[in-house]
Structures are given as structure tokens and as C-alpha cells.
Amino acid sequence: MALRVTKKVSLVLGVVLTLFIITIIILTIRPQKPSMKDQDDPRHGAVQGNVITESTTHPTTTTTTKKTTKKMVETTPSTTPTTTSPTTPAPVDTTTTTETTTKTTTTETATKTTTTEATTIVGARENTTATTTTRNTTEGTATEGTTTEGTATEGTTKEETMNTTETTVATSSPSSTTLATTDGDEKSTTVSSTEVDEITEEYTDNSTTTDTTPLTTQPTTLTTENATETTLSTTLLTTETTGTSTSTSTWRSMLPDHGANTCTTTPCKRLASRMLATMDHKTHPCTDFYQFACGGVLDDDFMDPIDPEKDVFRRVKEKLLIMKPEDTRTGPARVFFDSCVNYNMTFKNRLEAVSTLLEELGDFDTPADGKSTFDFTESLSHLLLNNFAPFFDVLLDVDDEDKGKFAFKLTLPVFPAALNLNIKEMTCRRIFEEKVAKALHEYQSIDINEEYGKYTQCIRTGKGLQALTAGLPEIVKQLNLTRDIEGDKEQTKTMTAAIQDIDFLYSDIYNAEKGIKNFPSEYFKDHYRKNYTVMTVQEVQDSSLGNVVEWKRLFEKLVGGDVDNDQKVQVYNFEDLKIVFEEIENKMDENEQVMENMLLLLWADRLYHDLVEEGSGTSSSSRTDFCVHVTMRLLHDLSAAIYIHSFEDSYLARAQGEIKRIVEDTKKTLEVQMTENKGVPEEFKQKLVYMNFNVGNPNVDGSAGDGDAKQELEKSMEGYTMEPNQFLKNTVTLMKRFRANMYSLFHNGTTSPEAMWNQYVLPQSTSCVYLYALNHFVIPYGAMNLPFYKKGYPDVINSAGIGLMISHEMMHAFDSTGLKYDGNRRYTRDELPELPMATAVSECLNEQLQHNFSLPTKSGTTNTVQFPHNLPLNELMADSAALRLAWSTYNKKHPVKDTHALLDPEVPEHITPSRPSDELLPWLGLNHEQLFYLRLTQNQCEEPRTLLAIMERPHIPASVKINMLLRNDPYFSEAFQCSINPRMTPEPCIYTFEKYTDLEH
């Protein structure tokens, strides 16, 4: 027994002795770690935290490393003892394993000068280690390399071998981590947001150490012979080869390695990790800042750009699913939602319900001799009140001359239908999507302007119109519209004639010679820029538009009350409306019953596709999401109340208070700038003084609280009932309610809570709105949340979010449309004050917009586009001015204090990183101004847009807008030292009231 124990003890002692010897050997071969002084000195080759790389070569001998693929190299520990502060948080015990297939080639010595490409990822914290083992999958031996502060030296083999590299990063060791990757043709190693979130998740908010180590990809440089190709990440490394020596110039972070005021809370770390994962670490900011900021998420199929509207949808959906139908406040929304999800009405019953609705409009009949009893004005009012605008639309807008009243807005139908696309749009959109798929398959490019023209013609007179007329016979048959006509032949004859009349009417309206030639994008431009003709009701009646419509009676039918003949009407695209009404008059001259049959067919087509065909869905998740969308669209007010209920009242009150402070600070900054700028007319200074706003609250004067907002929204269902399991009936009720609520505002005034939330902006909207005629902007509840605002984030982050949005809306008062208003009324042409700087910027930006832009897509095709003339101009002007105003407001609150902290004395003082009153984010290695630009860009990362979103919206794609704005911003170029790259250097399109307004800069 004793002998057995002695053998065990001997075995244990032998194992311990062996481990001790191995430890001594490892400590002996460990390379020396640079001193702290060396780390802090920017003159040395590697500086932890500042990511500075310097390359020097011997005049006669240089080691050249040839690489063709990626190879992971082990980092050996330093022999310098590591001391850990007692207050340092415990390291996270997290392990990440990655496998990579690589090729290694021989390392040879040459006299030519090169730079070894080395991509380094610095660990999330100092207390980490990296261990790399290489497993050989073919004949040959595995090799291990070592690295010191990011410089990798590979081992060699006599022949190429295929290796599978297995890398394990353990975060439980107290020594620092450097994982070096030699990367030939593949992309730089990046860390996904999920991986970094897993690392940072465990950290507590009470960290007592400041961690400024940038978790980012270091500069990568590959030199072949005497030509240097540089791949740029968050650090730009430019290498010039001269003779046998290499000189290196470096773009680097402005942050000193120590003493930066860094936010180490969990929310800040999560944000930093997300921002890192969103970036493209192989693109330099001076080359393409949008790609630099957003390329990581756009190139990753498992990440989506930040979309605040998805958060709105999620909140409403979650509340809807737990809401009780019997709730007297928001229960009707749940009843409607359930009726949509459980829509199991038989096809026959749906047809009967739609037939009943059509009977309210009139009878489908044979054109009779003599005058018909058909009332065109009555029929049009009925269709508009049912939210269907076949030939024109009537909306409301603020009266230019009396901002307390509404004016009618007469326009061609340009806004989307309540539920689905019509058959013409669906057909033409499908054709376009098929063309895109073919272009992808054949590696072709797409001219968006050309395709948009084809798409428009497809809808108006092409295959879209053909699809409409081809589908009408089946709809007539299913709904039995010809039941009152005797004889099959007469039924077919009447139906065919009505369908042909529809075809002829649209063909005549859009006739190539005398018909409408403007594209819808022109109509949208006119609406956004408020280009209309002001007429009275009597003047409209006396014009050619009044030959077939009794306008006073039509308006009175819509608003449910008296309308004066001198009531203002804002008529958009008057000449095009004339063409429409002339063709309608021609048809009615033939026989009024013809027009009645046409209206019935068009209304039947709309109801059939919305309510009959739509009912084939099941109660799947896709059906659930569809019903959430329909609920939010038709019950936008109750959905808004539901969205507000998803927040704690304390959060909303705190957010409102903070955002109001940002608004006041921004307004004060702009007031000072305008006062100091002698070129600003006094009228515009007064306009700013009297500018109003509200944050969340429905009243213009901000007097109502959030509780009042919810009550106002919830009581909007008074007088309307949602019936269980009656989706079709409920839908029709809500479509009527939508129009009735809008027209009821005509008598309530422009500043009522109902007008604020129903007419101007939805409470759950994620973007603000400026009301030109009221000189007032609204910050809805949807904009008071991520990614634009979060309590606890550094001020620079919120300034790049909600601060930029506030500045944007404020500067709309001084865009090309806002300059037409004095805050109380619209100037006449003769009264309009001049603002030369606005005129210069407008012309400059418009000239830039005339260029052809290339829009690469995620699918691989490249789209070329020239944006519609002037459509995005107002937004670009507001964006340009907001960029400077938001930063100036932030800069005023957090001024520079410590100028001696600069790494480079030639860097302008205004971009010094030393702002002790505000924190930075960890790992990024960016100062406050650089962080500001990065955040504002990442807030706008987006998936490639559809054709219509590009051509019919005032906001151009972010990939174009960001680079255009920053190219015109001299402070951006200084912040990132972009003088070496002309693509992102300033051009004279600077819109700002501050002193820095030299357009020749």
C-alpha cells in the first residue's frame, strides 16, 4: 500500500516539475514588451490605443514576406510582468473559436523595399490572450510564428501546404491580446456585433478603469516591386518607396493613449461594438465615408442597418398581441387586428359584401338615349369619402394668407392607396424586378432614369393598363355587375364598351402629343416645394375644371358644412389637371352613363384587389405582420396611442425634457450666428425668434402632456365600432373614417391636436417635420428613441442623432421653400427678401445633382441615376446647414479645454479631442468630431432602395447624400485629414450662418 502511494506522489512531482520547466522555457523566449514611455510616444513604431504604424528598413537588407491567402499567427506573451489594478473588473470568461483554411508560401530575402501586410485586431480589453495552433491537413509540418506589437513574422516550409488554422481567443488570462493575421487577398478580419456583444455583455457599469484600446482593424499595406497598393481601414497608411528606404505618412486617431474621458458603461460598450461591426475596416474615410461607416453591415448578410421604423412596428405588435379587445380605450384596434388575422370569410360572402358597396355608387347599365340621371359630382364625393381618388384628389393644407385656417389642396392622385398597390402598379413593378434579376444574371448595369420612364409609361398606357383592362371582365363576372342588363349579348356589349372607354380615356390623357408628359416625380417635387396656383372656389368653377364638376357642392359634401366661394384652393399642376378634365368632358358629352359605368368598374377593381383577393391569407407569421401593418395604417391614431403606451411615462418625461433643452440650445446657437452675420436680413432673424416647436405633445403651444396626447388619440374612435370577425366591413368603415377625420379638420383649425397628429405627422413617425406656413416643427415620439436619442450616451452621440434632426428641421425655415415664408404668411414675389448665401448654395448643390451617380446594390448590379431636377434640393440644403449647426451647438456646450493633448501640433485647434465635459466611446480610437461624423452616418445606413424610393422621394440615397455633404464640409476634411484625397475634399457648397462661410475655402 505504501509503495503504491509513493509511486503516485512521484508521478505527481514529475508532472509538476515538467510543467515548471516548460514555464521557464516560455518565459525565457518571450519577447520584450515596449516600455510605457515607448507606448505613449507617437515617434515609436507601435502605439497601443493610437494605432500608429511606422516602417523602417535597412539600406541593404530587407525581409520580404510573400502571401497569397490568410494565415493566423500566434502571439507570444511578453516577459514584462503584468500588474493588474485591484479595481480592475474581473475579466470575462468567454471563448471564441474560428477556423480558417489558408495557404503558406516560402519566405525569401530580397534587396527590394516592401511593407509586410499585417492586419491586427486589438482585444476588447487588456486582460486577454490569444492562442493560435496550426493543424496541417497535407504532408508537411505545421509552423508557428510569433508577433510583437502587431509585426508578424511567418515560419517557412519548403513547399506550399494547405493548413486549417484553429484560433482560440481566451479572455480569462491577465496578459494583453494581439491577434495578428497575415491577409493576402481576403478581407480584413472584422468582429461582428454579435461577437462583440457577447464579450461586452458581461461587463458591469461600475468599471473603474478607462479602456481606450481601439477594437479595430489596423492599416494593411501590400507592396509589389516599386508600386505600393494600400488597403485602408480606420487608419490611412500611405507608403512612398524611394530608393532603398521607406518613408511612411499616417492618418491616425487624434486621441492620446491615456487620459481620455471614456464611457465604460454597458450601453456605451454595446454601442461601440455595434459601430465597429457596422464599419468597413478596409475603406478609408477620405475615399468613401459612407462605405467606411456602413460597409460592414451592408456586406454582412446576417446584419441589418439600424431601422427605427422596425422598432415602432415591434412595439405596436407586442402591445397588440397582449391587448384586451374589451379595453374601452385601445380595444377597437385589437378587435380589428383579430378580424384581419382570422379573416375566414368565404369567397362568395366577400363578393356579396363588395357588391353591396358598389350599389351605393350606382348601377352598371346600358347607355340610354337622352340625359342620364347620373350625378358626376355626387359620385366623385362618394368615392373620395371612401378613400378612392380615380382622377384627382382633394386634401387639406394650411392657408398661406391665414395660418389659422385650412385651404383645399386640389391635385392629381399621387399618394399611395390605403392597402395594396393597384393592378397597374403591381404589374409594372414585377416587370422591373424581372429586369433587375436578368441584369444581375448577365452582369449588366441599370439606368434608373431610363427604367423609371419605362415604368411610368407601363402604368399609364402600357402593360399596366393592359393588365387592368384584361382583368376587368373576370371582376365583372364574379361581382355580377351586369345583372340588371337583359340578354347575354347586351351584357357583354356594355361591359366591353365600358372597358374600352377606360382604355381610351387613359390613352388620351397620356397621349404622347397632347397629353400629360410630366412624370410623377415632377408632381412630388411640386408638393415638396409647394409650387401651386392659389385660386378661390369660384375661380376654379369658372375655369375649364368647372365644366363637369360643381366644386362648391363637392367641397361641402367632403367637409360636411358650408364653404364660401372665396375659400382658397391650392391647385397643383393646373395644366395637367386641365387635360384630365377635358378628356372626362369629352366622354360625358357622348353619354353620362358611360362615365358612371367607368367609375363603377374602376371602383370594383380597387375593392376586388383590396378585399376579395386579399382574403386568401392564413394565420401565419406573415399574415400577422400584414395585419399589424394594416392596423397601423388604418388606425394610425390608436396605433400611436399604443406606441406611446409602450414607454414608461418617466422615460418620455425625461426624454422630452432633454430634447427640449437640445432644441433651445440649438436655437440659441443659430440666433447668435445670425446676429453676427451681417448678411442675414432682419426678417429672417425675426422668423427664428418666433419659430415654435413641440416635442411629443400634440398642441402647437406644447400645453398638453403625454397623458393628454394618449386621451386625444384614444377618443378618436368615438362614433365608430369594430365588429369581431368582420374584417371586410371594418376595413371599409376605417377607410371612410380616415377621410372623414381629415375633412373634419377643415372646421377645427390648423393648430388643434387633431390636426397636429392626423394632418402633419404621425406620433409614431421616426422623422420630424417642419411646417412652412406655421413656422413650426414637430418632434414625434418615434424620433425620441434609438438610434437618435438614448439617455446615458455621450452627448456627441445624441448630438449626431436627435441634435442633427432638430437642426435639420430648424434650417428648413431657410431652404429654398422656407425663404418664401415670413413665419405668418407667404411672401409675394415682389416682397421676397434676398439671402445671397442661400441662393449660392442652392445653385451649387443643384449643379452637383445634375451629375450621374452610380449606386452599387447588394445584389451585385450597378445602377446609374440622375436625380429628378430640384426634388432633393430642399433636403440637401437643410442637411448641409444642419451638419454645421448641430456641431456648433455641441461645440458650444463642450468646448475644447486642453490643447496640449494634441498628438500633432499641426492639427487645427477646433478638432482637438480634449473635451473633458463629454465622454468618448471605447475601442474606436476616434475623437469627438470624428465620432460625430461616424454616428450621423451610421444612423442613415440603409439597404439599397427601390426604383420609386429613389425617383419620387426628396431624400436621395444615403450613399450619395453622405459623401456629397461631407465633401462640402471643410471641417470633415480637417477632422480626418483628407487633403491627400480629392474625392472627399471641400467644394464650395457650404450653407451655414456661422463665421466660417468662405466659399472659396
Protein Blocks (a to p, Z undefined) as FASTA:
>chain_A
ZZmmmmmmmmmmmmmmmmmmmmmmmmmmpccdddfklmmmmkbmbdghjlpacddddfkb
ccddddfbdcdddddddfbdcdddfklccddddddddddddddddddddfbdcddddddd
ddfbfbbcdddddddfbecdddddddeehiacddddfbdcdddddddddfkbfbdcdddd
ddfkbccddddfklmmmmmmmpcfkbcbdcfbdcddddddddehjbccddddfbdcdddd
ehjbccddddddfbdfbhpacdfbfklmmmmmmmmmmpcfkbcfklommlmmmmmmmmpm
kbccddfklmmmmmmmmmmmmpcfklmklmmmmmmmmmmmmmcbdfklmmmmmmmmmmmn
occddddehjdfbdfklmmmmmmmnopafkbccdddddfklmkbccddddddfbdcfkbc
cfklmmmmmmmmmmmmmmmmnopacdfklmmmmmmmmmmmmmmlmmmmmmmmmmmmmnom
mlmpgcjklmmmmmmmmmmmmmmmmmmmmgfklmcfbdfklmmmmmmnopacdddfklmm
mmmklmmbcfklmmmmmnopacdfklccddehkllmmmmmmmmmmmmmmomklmmmmmmm
mmmmmmmmmmmmmmmpccbfklmmmmmmmmmmmmmmlmmmmmmmmpcfklmmmmmmmmmm
mmmmmmmmmmmmmmmmmkbcfklmmmmmmpccdehiabfnlmacfklmmmmmmmmmgoia
cdehilklmmmmmmmmmmmmmmmmmmnojkbmklmmmmmocfkbcbdcddfklopacddf
klmccfkbcghiafklmmmmmmmmmmmmmmmmmmmklmmpghjaccdfklmccdfklmmm
mmmmmmmmmpccddddfkopacdddddehklmmmmmmmmmmmmmmmmmmmmmmccfblml
pfblkbcfklccblfkbccdehklpafklmmmmmmmmmmgccdddfklmmmccbdcfklm
mmmmmmmmmklmmmnopmlpmklgccdddccfbfblcfkZZ
